[in-house]
Amino acid sequence: MIISTVINRRKVLAGSAALASASVLAEGTASVAHVQMSGQNPQPLPPSPSWTRALPPGPDARVKITEEYAKGVARDAYFWAWPLVNMRNRRVAAGQNGEVAIAGGMPASPPNRLSMLTDYIAPEERVAACPNQDVVYGAGTLALDISAVVVQVPDFGERFWVYQVSDCRTDGFAQLGKMHATTPGFYLLVGPNWKGEVPKGVTQVFRSSTGSGIVGPRVFMDDTPGDRQAIQPVLRQIMMYPVSEYDGTMKSIDWSTIPHLPNQATKKKIPIETGGTGNLIFCTSLETAFI
């Protein structure tokens, strides 16, 4: 365990972002036999034994931070912080969704739920820059600090499929897909501080290093009328919901019946891809991204 006096990565990142902003502004559970806690998600590395000895006792008044150095820190801070702010904004935007729907051609849902398309992604969408053209997409935002969530995996047969499951840093923390030989069933996603009881019937538990994240199912579909019809039953069983709704039965929903809403991207008050206009807003977004 890293002691509190040691500067960890999050504090360094947050401090770097604050310094960058100032610089730029100056210019202008295992009780179930088959349940396993995933050990492959990213974890902080312990510091070297000489870490604390190498740190200076405080700022060195003789060292001058040049303009070029400050710009370099700003670039590094923005580069590493951008995914955190992006994911935080996606969660905030999802919090404004009142129902599961298709908005602007893309899946939209409240946090801890997902929505699925029933066909290839439409060219009119303006969220994904370079989407795949041979899969059916789904998407949902995680708020694991509010609740653990259950993700359903139906029987895909020989069809290729994968669920992208990422934390707030966009690091993957769950291995769900054809290439992982994942079996049909129920999988539990939990946050870093979750200490609840694993429900009976859950196959595996994956722990995120952050409370926020995303889940993005992708299921291969052949470009034929026959496969468009054949894929629908399996799509209906791809679902995600709070653990309190889990009852051990495979739920389903006909995704073709959910509302289709116009593209509201230009009307959102909180931009997805950045922290808004200005460095102070970016740093404020970064501060809340670690929830």
N, C-alpha and C positions, 0 to 999 in steps of 0.2 A: 504494500500500500504506500502511496506517495504521501509524505507528511505535508501538512498544510503550509509549512514555511517555504516549501519548494515551489517555484513558479512553474505551473503546468502549462500545457499547450494552449488551453483556452484563454488563460489570463494573458499569455504572451500575445496571442492573436488579438484579443480585445484591446490590449494596450497599444499594439501596433496600429490598429485601426484608428484609435483615438489620436495618436501622434500623426498619422497620415492625414486625418481630417484637419487637425490644427495647422499642419504645414500647407495643405492645399488652400485652406481658407485664408491663410496669411497672404497667399498670392491672390486671392480673389475668392415443474417439480418432479422430482424423480420417484415419487411414490407409485407411479404407473410404470409397469415394466418396460413398455416400449417408448416411454417419453424420455427424450434427451434434450438437455440444454445445449444449444449450439455453441461450440467454442471457437468458431471461425470468424466471428465478428470482430472488428478492430478494437483493440484495447490499448490504453496508454502504456508506453514503455517506462520502466523505472529509470530514474536518473543514474548516471555513473557515480561511483563513490566520491569522486573528487569534484562533483558538481557544485556543492555549496561552498567548498573551499575556493573554487575558481571565481565565484561571483564577487564583485567588488562590494564593499559595505554600503555604498551609495553612489549617486552621480559624481562623476569626476569633473570638477569645475574647470579643469584645464582643457577639457575636450570640447571642441566646437562642432556642432552639427551643421554641416554645410547644406546649402540648398540642394545640391545634387544628391547628397546622402538622404535628405528628407524625401526627395522625390522617389528615390529607390525604395525606401521603406513604404511609401504610399502605394507604389506599384505592387510590391510584395503583399501588403496587407489586403489590397483590393482583390488580387489574384486568389488568395487563399480564403478570403471571406465571402466572395461572390456566391459560391454554392449555398452557404449558410443563409445568406440574405434571400436568395432565390427561393429556397425551400420554405423559409419562414413566411415569405409573402404568399406562397401557394397555400399554406395552411390558413393564413388570414383570409385569403380569397374564398377558400372552401367553406370557412365559417359563415360566409354570407349566403351560401346555398341553402335554400329551404327544403329542397327535395332532390331525390335522385333523378337525373335528367340527361339529355344530350343538349349541350349549349354551344352554338356556333360550330356544330359538326363534331364536337369532342365530348367525351364522358365528363360529367360533372356530378358531384355529390357532396353532402356534408362530411365533416371529418369522421374517420373510422368506418366509412362505408365506401363502396366503389360502384361504378357504373360501367356498363359494357356496350360497345357497338355491336351490331349484328351483321356488318359487312365491312369491306375495306374502308379505310379512312377517306373522308371526302376531300377533294382538292381545295374546297372553299375554306377549310380550317386554317387558322393563323396562330396556333399554339406550338405545334411541333414543326421544326424547320425542315427536317428530312425524315419523314416517317417511313416505316417499312411498307411495302406494297404487296405483301403476300401473307399478312396476318390480320386477325381481328383484334383490335385494341380494347383494353379496359384501363381504368385509372381510378385511384382513390388516394386520399390524403390521410396520414396517420396522426393521431393525437394521443400517444400512448401514456402521457402523463395524466390523461383523463380516464382512460380505460384500456386494458388489454383487449385485443381483438382476435376473433377467430376468422381464419381464411379457409374457405372450402376448396378442395381439389377434387373435381369429379374424375371419372374414368375416361381418359382421353383416348384409350386404345393405342393404336399405332401413330396417331396424329402428333406432330411436334407441338410443344407448348413450353412456355416459361413464364414465371412470375418475377418481374423485377421488384425487389424489395430493398429499399435504400433508406438510410438514416438521413439526418439533416445535413451531413457532410457529403451526401450522395455516395457513401460507401455501402456496398451491399452487405446485408447481415443475415440473409436467409437464402437457403439453397433449395429452390422449388422449381422443378422443371424436368423435361424429358431427359436431359443430359445428366441429371442427378439421380435418375431412377426413382423419382418420387412416386410413392404409392398414393392412390386415392384416399381421401380422409380429411381430417380436420387438423389445422395447424394453428398454433397460438403465437401471436406476436406480442411481446411485452417490452416495457420501457426499462431503463437502467435501474430504477428503484423498486420495481415490482416484486412483491413478496407474497402474492396470492397463492391459492391452491389450484393446481392444474386439474381441470375437469376430467372426469372419466371419459375415455373415448378419444382424447386428443393424442395424435400420433407423435408430435414433436413440438418443442418450444424453441423459439428464436428470440434472443434478447437484443434489442437495439441499444446503442450507446447514447442515443438522444431520444427525447420524447416525440419529436416530429419526424416525419418521413413520408415516403410514398410507396404505393403498391401499383404495379403496372402489368397486368396480365397481357400476354400475347399468344395467340393461338393460330397456327397455320390453317389457311383455307385455300383450296384449289379454286382457280378462277373458272368454275363451271356452275351451271344452275343446280346440278345434282349435289355438289358439295356445299353450296350455299344453304341448301335445305338440310343436309345431313348434319351440319355443325350446330344447328340451333339448339337441340336438346342439351348438348354439353355446355353451351354458352350459358344457358339458363341456370346452371348449378354453380357458376363462378360467382361467389358472393363473399362479402366481408362485413362483419357486424360486431358490436361490442360483446364481450364475453358473457355479459348478463343475459343475452338473448340466446345463448347456446343451449340446446336441449338434446344434442346427440343425433338429430335427424338432419339429413341433407336438404336444406331449403332450396327453393328455386323461384325464379322470377322471369317472366316473359319480357325481355329487354325491348322488344319491338313495341311494347305498349307504353313505355315511359314517355313523359313529355319531351318535345323537341322545342328548344328555345332559340331565339336569334342570337347572333354573336354580340355579346355585351363587352368585348374586350376594350373598346374605346370609352366605355362609360365607367369602368372600374376606378374607384378612388385610390386603390393601392396597386401600383404596377407590379407585375409578376417578375419581370426579368431584372429589375434593379430595386434599390431601396427607395425610389422616388427621386425627386430632383434635389440635388445638393448632398454634400458629404455628411452633414449632421444627421439627415434622415437615414442615410446608409448605415452610419454607426449606431444609431438608435435601433434600427432593425437588427443589426448584428447582436446587440446586447440581449435582445429577447429571443434570438435564434437558439440559444443554448438550453431552453426549457425542455 
